[in-house]
Amino acid sequence: VEPVLKLPVWRFAAAVTVVALLAVIAMESADALLDGVRIDDFADVLGGSIPLGIAVTLSMAVCVGVAVSLLFRSLAAVHRNIVEIVCALFVGTRRRTGSQRSATTALLLECFAAPSSILSTRAAKRAPPPLLV
């Protein structure tokens, strides 16, 4: 992900667009080859219309490229918090160091914590649960 983050958003979207256009052409060519159909001209590879095929492919590829690039950037910005929350959920450790990040993580973990009940406070005692009156 790091090389993608170094690229500007427009350059990543342009790379995705080029790859998408080549992938559509390759997919349509493979489809025609497997069906035993002959490709008469370049328009057949793009769905019958060169301007329409290129316009649809490029516009969708640019939108997807920008969205994926922004998603990668958003995830990279909160990567440390995500790792800390997941580790705390799996391992069960909650650090109280006093930093803003740890305070935020502690608040998030409190939202996911299971409510304590009488049975959970009995810890490792091996006895039937007490009768609640």
C-alpha positions in Angstrom: 0.0 0.0 0.0 2.9 2.3 0.7 3.9 2.8 -3.0 0.2 3.7 -3.8 0.2 6.3 -1.0 3.2 8.0 -2.5 1.4 8.5 -5.8 -0.9 11.5 -6.3 -4.6 10.5 -6.5 -4.9 11.5 -10.2 -1.8 9.4 -11.1 -3.2 6.3 -9.3 -6.6 6.8 -11.0 -4.8 7.1 -14.4 -2.9 3.9 -13.8 -6.2 2.1 -12.9 -7.8 3.5 -16.0 -5.1 2.2 -18.3 -5.2 -1.2 -16.6 -9.0 -1.3 -16.8 -9.1 -0.4 -20.5 -6.5 -3.1 -21.3 -8.4 -5.6 -19.1 -11.7 -4.9 -20.9 -10.0 -5.4 -24.3 -8.3 -8.6 -23.1 -11.6 -9.9 -21.6 -13.6 -9.3 -24.7 -10.9 -10.9 -26.9 -10.7 -14.0 -24.7 -14.5 -14.2 -24.7 -14.6 -14.0 -28.5 -11.8 -16.6 -28.8 -13.6 -19.1 -26.4 -16.9 -18.6 -28.2 -15.2 -19.1 -31.6 -16.4 -15.8 -32.9 -14.3 -13.7 -35.2 -13.5 -10.1 -34.2 -14.0 -7.9 -37.2 -12.8 -4.6 -35.9 -11.7 -2.8 -32.8 -15.3 -1.7 -32.0 -16.3 -5.3 -31.4 -13.9 -5.5 -28.6 -15.4 -2.4 -26.9 -19.0 -3.6 -27.2 -19.8 -2.4 -30.7 -19.1 1.4 -30.3 -15.6 2.7 -29.8 -16.6 6.1 -28.3 -19.2 4.6 -26.0 -17.0 1.7 -24.9 -14.0 3.9 -24.1 -16.2 6.6 -22.4 -17.9 4.1 -20.1 -14.7 2.2 -19.3 -12.7 5.3 -18.6 -15.3 7.1 -16.5 -16.0 4.0 -14.3 -12.2 3.3 -14.0 -11.5 6.9 -12.9 -14.2 6.8 -10.3 -13.1 3.5 -8.9 -9.4 4.5 -9.0 -10.1 7.7 -7.0 -12.3 5.9 -4.5 -9.7 3.2 -3.9 -6.9 5.7 -3.5 -8.9 7.7 -1.0 -9.8 4.5 0.8 -6.2 3.5 1.1 -5.3 6.9 2.4 -8.0 6.9 5.0 -7.0 3.4 6.2 -3.3 4.4 6.3 -4.3 7.4 8.5 -6.0 5.3 11.1 -3.8 2.2 10.7 -2.2 2.4 14.2 -5.6 2.8 15.9 -7.1 -0.1 14.0 -4.2 -2.3 15.0 -4.4 -1.2 18.6 -8.2 -1.9 18.8 -7.9 -5.3 17.1 -5.0 -6.4 19.4 -6.9 -5.2 22.4 -10.0 -7.1 21.4 -8.1 -10.3 20.7 -5.6 -10.2 23.5 -7.8 -8.4 26.0 -5.2 -5.8 27.0 -6.2 -2.2 27.6 -3.4 0.2 28.0 -4.1 3.3 30.1 -1.1 5.4 29.3 -2.9 8.7 29.3 -2.3 9.6 25.6 -5.2 10.8 23.5 -5.0 7.7 21.3 -5.2 5.3 24.2 -8.1 7.2 25.7 -10.0 7.0 22.4 -9.2 3.3 22.1 -10.4 2.7 25.6 -13.7 4.5 24.8 -14.1 2.4 21.7 -13.4 -0.8 23.6 -15.9 0.0 26.2 -18.6 0.2 23.5 -17.7 -3.4 22.5 -17.2 -4.9 25.9 -19.6 -7.5 27.1 -21.8 -6.4 29.9 -20.8 -7.9 33.2 -23.3 -10.2 34.9 -23.4 -12.1 38.1 -22.1 -15.2 36.4 -19.1 -13.3 34.9 -18.1 -11.9 38.3 -17.9 -15.4 39.8 -14.7 -15.9 37.9 -13.4 -19.5 38.1 -15.7 -20.7 40.9 -17.2 -24.0 40.1 -20.6 -23.9 41.6 -24.2 -23.5 40.4 -25.2 -19.9 39.9 -26.7 -18.2 42.9 -30.5 -17.9 42.9 -31.7 -14.4 42.1 -34.8 -13.4 44.2 
